[in-house]
Amino acid sequence: MNTKPDKAKFEELFLQFFPKVKLFAAILLKSEQEAEDVAQDIFVWLWETPDLWEGNLEKNYLYTMVKNNIFNRIKRKNLETKYIHMQLDLQGVIEPEEFEDPLNGIYREELQLLLKLALGQMPDKRREVFELSRFQQLSNLEIAEKMNLSVRTVEQHIYLALKDLKKLLLIAIFLLKF
């Protein structure tokens, strides 16, 4: 192993790959700060291990290093969270529910509003069938009898309502990410 890495070659490597490594990490982590940390960790490790890059460093190897670093971070965070919950449970100090994200109430209200808007866009019969099924917990047979429909028609209305709601949910998730 070399004791003194080639500083100029490392600088060239850093300038070429650091932005790509950081961008890749940001895509996986959805966090600019954590991506910066991952990229820095990767290049510190590379500086300390010049045998890896003084020959010819493969771009795929770098991306594999990023993925492994992120997986290790996630494992470490999960272990830390489990340990904290275990300690709190052992001490009986705080219930884990008390750690609920304060924005959950807002998210819940927004989802209910989206559901209400989506139901308002549905044809009357489809909306009524869906509401009887999901909000009043009636069986398909009970809905069919109550609305004078066939069970198959009730199933079709529920299927189409769920399909519409899934589309809306996917759009909402897409908009939240961007």
N, C-alpha and C positions, 0 to 999 in steps of 0.2 A: 504494500500500500504506500502510495506517495505521501510524504510528510508535508510537502508544500504544494497545494493545488495551483494551477495556472490561473492567476487572477483575471487576466485579459480574456481567456477562453471562457471562464465562468461568467464574466460580465456579458459576453456575447450571448451565451446560452440563456442567461437571465433575461436579457432584453428581448430575445426571440420568443421565449416560452412563458415568462411570468404572466403576461396578459391573457394568454390562452388558458393557462392552468387556472387562473383566478376566475375567468369567465365560465369555464367548465364547472368549477366548484360552486359558483353562484347559481348556475342552472340547477344543479342537484340540491343545493341547500336552500335556495330562495332567500339568501341573506348575504348582502354585500360584505358585511363585517366578518362573518364566519368564513366566507370565501377568501377574504384577505388573509385571515389567520391560517387557513389550510395551505394557501399558496406559499406563505412565508415558511411554514413548517416544512413543506416539501423542499424549498430551496435551501433552507438551513441544513436539512439532512443531506441534500446533494453536495453542498459545500464541504460537509464533514466526511463525505464518501466520494472523493474524486475519481476513484477507479470506475465508478458507474458512468461518468460523463466525459472523462478525458478521451475515451475512445470515440464512440459514436452513440449518443443517447437517442433511443427510439421514442417518437412522440407517443406511441401506444403505451410504452412503459410508463411514461409520465402520467397518462390518464389513468392507468391502473393504480399508480401510487396515490392519485387523488381519490379514486373510489375507495381504496383501502383505508386511507386516512379518514375519510368521511364515515365509513362503516365503523371504524374504531371509535370515533367521536360519539356516534349514535349509541353504540354499545356502552360506552362509558357513562353517557347521560342516563341511559336506562338503568344501569346499575346504581348510579347515584340516586335516582328517583326512587327506586325500589328500597334502597338503604334508608333514605329519609322517611318513607312511608312506614317501613318496618320499625324504625326507631320511634316514630310518633305513635304507632299502634302499641308498641311495648310500653311506652310511657303513658299512654292514654291521654295525652295532652290535647291533641287537635284531631278532629276527624278529617280524612282526606277531602271530603266534600267541601270543607271550608277553603280549599285552595282553588275553587272553581274560578275560572277566568271571569272577571267582572263584565266583560263584553258579551258573555253568553246570553244574558237577558236581551240585549239589543239584537243579537243574531237571531234569537228565537222570535222576537217581534217582527223582524224583517222577513223571516221565512213564513210566518203566519200571514203577513201582508201579501207576499208573493203567492202563497196558496190561495188566498182570497181572490186576488186578481186573476189567477189562472182559472179558478172555478167560475168566476164571472164571465170568462171568455168561452166557456164550454156551452154546448147546446143544453137547453133546459133539462131534457130527460137524462142526458149523460150526467150532468151535475147532480141531479136529484138521486139517481141511482148510486153515484159515488158517495154522496153524503149519507145516504141510508146505510150503505155498506161500511164506511169507515168511521163515521161519527156516531151512528146509532147502533153499530155492530149487528145489523140484521143479516141473516144468511141470504144467499142468492135466491133460494126458494121463497123466503118470506118477502123479499123485495119483488120477486116476480108476481106473487099472489097479490101484494098490496098495490102494485102498479098495473096489474093485468098484462104482464109481459111473459114471454117464455124465459126459462132459466138461461138458455143460450144467449138471448138478447141482453139479459142482465150482465152475464159474463163478458160479452162484447163491449158493453158500455164501460164496465170497470176496466177492462183491458185498455180501451182507448183513452180513458181518463188518466190512467197510470202512465201511459205512453206520453201524453201531453205534459204531465207533471215531470217526468224524467227529462224531457227536452228542456223545460224551464229550469230545472235544477242544474243541468249541464251548462246552460247559458249563465246562470248565476255564479257557478263555480268559476267559469272562465272569466267573468267580469271581476270577481274578487281577486283573482291572481294578477290581473293587469290593471 
